[in-house]
Each structure stands twice: as structure tokens, then as C-alpha cells.
Amino acid sequence: MIWLLLVAGATILRIVLAESFKRTPVTDHGAIRERLMKFRLGVLVSSLIWGSAGFFLFPENSPQHQIFLIFVLGGLSAGGVIAYSIDLLSAVSYSLLLTSPLLVKLFLLDGGLFLGMGLAVMLYLGFMIFSSNYIHRSLIENVNLKLDADERECAVKESEERYRLLLNHSPVGIVHYDTNLVITYCNQRLADMLGTSVEDLVAQDLNKLKDQSVLPSLKKALIGRTGTYEGPYTATFSDAEGWINLTSASSRDAHGTIVGGIAIIQDVTVHKKATEAIEQLAFYDPLTKLPNRRLLLDRLNHALLDVARTGKRGALLFIDLDHFKTLNDTLGHYIGDMLLQQVADRLLRCVRDGDTVARLGGDEYVVMLRDLSEHALEAAAHVEVIGYKIINALNVPYRLGSHEHHSTPSIGVVMFGVNGETQEDLLKHADIAMYQAKKAGRNVIRFFDPKMQEAISARAMLEAELRKALVRGQFRLYYQIQVDSAHNPLGAEVLIRWIHPERGIVPPFDFIPLAEETGLIVPIGKWVLETACEQLKLWQRDAHTRHLTLSVNVSAKQFHQADFVEQVQEILQRYAIDSTRLKFELTESMLLDQMDKAITTMAALRDIGVRFALDDFGTGYSSLQYLKKLPLYQLKIDQSFVRDIVVDGSDLAIVRTIIAMAQSLELEVIAEGVETEAQRQLLLNNGCENFQGYLFSMPVEIRQFELLLRAG
């Protein structure tokens, strides 16, 4: 009973220990070694208790029971070897401690049978120890193999998961297909790109695609080559379409045999649209969608290279719409843009596919004609035909919303082919020819004349010198006296002269138009006004001259400045002069442009005392309708009517009409350009009592003018 209780107790402790180990797993190496030692101790105790039965419970007088005991202990030893061989020390210790007491008992008993039985047990023990070692090695090897297999399986699963995540979340579409072009796999990205599902795509035959453009690239992979495709694509199972970039490669087995292909597909629709938008902005006019200046120059460069290679001439037609600014100002820029778009459409219909129609900006277009005749005259004749075709097309009335509009072009032409001109030279020459067409009356064609270039170059040089003239003090004011019927001086008109150090006196008609075109007339006009007011200040100090007035010509650009009234007021206050002594001479044309604004400006200046004379009266749109609206003080009869008044009845009739109009409006009248006494007398007889002209004095500098005053 003692032995049985010990066996039961040891068994229970072993069970508790095993359950404890199972319930509280550990990974720390030291804890594992500690548990191993507890396990070995349990094996030791168990084996000692079981082995003690072979000594203390050996039935000496019952052979049957002896054999039974030996078999029981042998069976336990065999079972222990199987159970404990994973730990060789435990297995060997268990076998030795289990059988050693029995061996001692057998060798202590007398008789050959017991000796034989002992030897048999020893032989069995040796076999068990050998088996334990063998089983131990096998178990360790199997455990290591299992651990390696588990590790490899985990690695494979992780790799498969990574591959799955990579494929499904890849920004590109991926498709596998076999040698029959049947899809065996595709990722979700491809399905999204094609507007369908993965299930619908797998097992589909690529030979049956609605859009066959990608097939040649896919088939290249099946013959061991890399296939590529970039272009538009339309899906088979949906309405999805876009621009794709495809690359295909072969799929091979372990023996290197091609078993299919794999294709990587990238949706580059957004990138393509962005590229096209950038190209559109860089090379095309956003309003008309025509090539812009940059693209025109690029094509012109290619055309010049072709001319050098083939000898076939080309031409540039520089087209400017006449009076386009008036349309913009009256109907608005929206209507103007409609006209520009319709002009672009008409120009495209007038040329061949290989020619170029470009818009440089504003209302300027350029047509480039290529592959013309090698003979200059034939090429020019052909260009002229195209030019008049364009004129006829652009002369047809335009429907701009609810408005019908008529527009005409001015066209300048330059031929290119054998002279080695640069791109910029050609554009400049065509531009010059266009301005020549405008001067010829508009709605015509003019070819570039090299002599025009010399005139333009001289004009550019004159402009550069004109900009320096004001800074260098090269301008002078000349004074031409104005008198009444008794030859008493009323004042003078100030006239600007440019005293050039090399050119001498530059006539006003040479530089005033240039100054107006370049905007230099504004600072020049301000200098004239300040100099005139300074002279009035000096005259104001002298009783003999304080009654004199000064007439100053004001340009349209100067007069229409937003702060012109404030400028005049500031100058008058600075020089502290009687503002009624200052008179502005204005032309009819500048007043008719923005009439309401002109009246407002004149009224504001009149309120501070400035008077106004209408210069060159009779040469423009003289009408009582607008004259009565203007706060005028004086009408000035143009010298073109005065010159032949003695011999030309028509001029005399016009002069009489002007005087009558002035009298009806209670305005003073002064005649300019009076050179003979006969002219003066005839004017006087018809009611004109104020005069200006060479009869009294030519324009002179202030020193001579004052000498003239003192001389009477």
C-alpha cells in the first residue's frame, strides 16, 4: 500500500506539473531550463518508485509473478523510452533507475535461472538505451524539421499576404494570362480602371476585347519579347475609357518554358490631360485655339529649313483687323472676342492643311504659306490670290450675338526663301508691310518694300533721340503773334521747336506724330504748359504785357488724362497767374472722341478761368449740333481756307459760313495763316477781326517776340 500510494502521489504531481506547464507557457530561456529540471526530477522520482517494486516487491517463490513483474517493468521501460526520448537524459535515467533494482535483486538470488533473467534484463536495458538515443535523434530532427517547415510556411504566408496586398493596392493594374491569352489573374486596380469586377475579368479571352489596340503588345510576351503600348483605350465591359501605358513580359515555369504573360497597366489619363493642357497653354491661343507666337516661330524655323533644302518659297501674311478697338469700346470685349473667333475660323478655311494660321495677340493674325513655287513671281502671284481670298472672306458680315458687324483687314506680306532672313526679321517686315497697307487705305494687301525698312530704322533712331531731347533741354518755345483789326497784339500761340545738336531744327511734323504714337507727347505737353505759364508770370509783372494771352496746343492723350484738370490747376497755382490769360487750342477730332468726357473736362477748366479755342475749324465735322455743347471761347479758321480765299470762291464761302456760325454762337473768330494784306482785308470785310500769320510775324523765340512788341 505504501508503494501504491507513492506511485499515485508521484503520478498526481506529474499531472499537476504538466497542467501547470500547459496553462502558463513561457518563452524565457531560464524559465524553460527550470521547467526542464522539474520535469527531469519528476521522471527521476517516478522511475525510482516504479523501480523499487523490482526489489522490494519481487515475489521470490512465485515464478509466474516474477515473470509478470519483469514484463511490467520492461513495458514501463519501453513506454518511458518512447515518452521521454525527446530528452535523452530523462529517457536513459528512467530506464536505468527503473530496471537497476530488479537487476540487483536477480543477481542476489541464487540459481542459473535468475542469473539468465538478469542478463536478459541487462540486454533489454542496453537495447532500450540504444533505442532511446535513436528515437531522441529522430525526434529532434523531426522537431527541427517541423520548426523549419512552420517557419517557412509562415514566411510563405507572409510573402503571399504581402504580394496580395501589393497587387490589390498597387497604383497600377496587373494581369496574368496564359498562352491562349485567357486571363488567369488580375488585381482590383485593373478592375477599377476598366469599370468592372475581378470576377468578371478572370477567365476572359483577351482575343475578344472590344478594343484590340493592346493585343500586339500582349502577344509579344508569349514569344519572349517585351511589349509596350501607350495610347487611348476603351473598356469591353463598361463605358470606361482613358489613356493607358502598358508593358508586358513573359511568365516562365521552373524549366524556363513560357507559360503565359504578365502585363502592367498604368492609367495616365490625368497626366495626359495635364500635359495637353500645358501644351495648349504654351503653344496655343486660349481664345481661338490657334497656334501662338511661340509655335508659329517653331514652325517658321522648320519652314526655313525646308526652303533651304527644297528651294520652294514661303510667305508670311500679317493680318490686322481695321477699327477693332472701336468695336471693343462700343460693344464690349465679349463681342470683340466673338469676332476674333469667327475670324480665326474663316482664316482656317482659306488655307491648306499644311499652312499655319496663328494669332499673335489682340487683333493680329499671321498666316504662313509653305511649299510655294521656286520662282519668285509665281510664288508672289499665288500669295496675292490667297490674300484676296482672305480679304473677301473677312469682308462678309459677321453675326455677333444680336449685332451684325462689318470688318475689313489690312494685310502685309513678306516672301521668304533665298535671302537668309531670321524669323524675327520676317515678322517685322510683314508687320511693316501691314502698316503700309493701312496707310494705303486699309482692306488691301501690301508686299514688304525694303526701302520701308530704312524709313522705319530712321524713325526708331528719331524716337530714341526724342526720348533724350526733353531731358537734355533741346526743346524751345517759339511765339507767333496774334493781333486785332488795328494790329494791336492780343497775345501769341506757342509752338514747340526741337533744336537738335546735329540735325538742327527738327520740324514739328517730323516729331509730333511720333511723340503722340509713343506717348512722349504727354511729358512734352506738360513741359510746354509749364514753360508757357512761366512766361505768363513774367508778362504779368509788366503793365505793357499783362493783357496778353498765350494759346497752347493740347494733344488728345494729354487732354484725356484722368488728372489733367488737377495738373493744370496745380501749375496755375504754382505760378500764381491770371488763368484767363491761358488759352487751350483743341482740335475737333479729339473732342468728338469721348464727347461727354471732353465736355466735363472743358467745363472744369473753364470754371478755373481757362479759355478754349477750336483749332483747324472747318476741316473736320463742323456742326452746330456739337459746337453749342462745348464751352468754347474762340473759333480758329484753318489756314487751308485762308490761303486761297482771294482767288477761290469756295474757300471764301466756307470762311463766311464759319464766321456766321461763330457769330450765332457768340464766339470770337481768329484766322491763321494770313500772309497778305488782301487776305486780311477780305477777312476783315467779312467779320473776322483777329489774325495770325506771316503777315505779322513768323514764329520767333521769346527775345525776338518781345523786341517785336516793343517795336509796335
Summary of the structure (lengths in Angstrom):
residues: 712
radius of gyration: 57.1
end to end distance: 169.4
largest distance: 187.0
contacts: 2171
relative contact order: 0.04
helix: 56%
strand: 19%
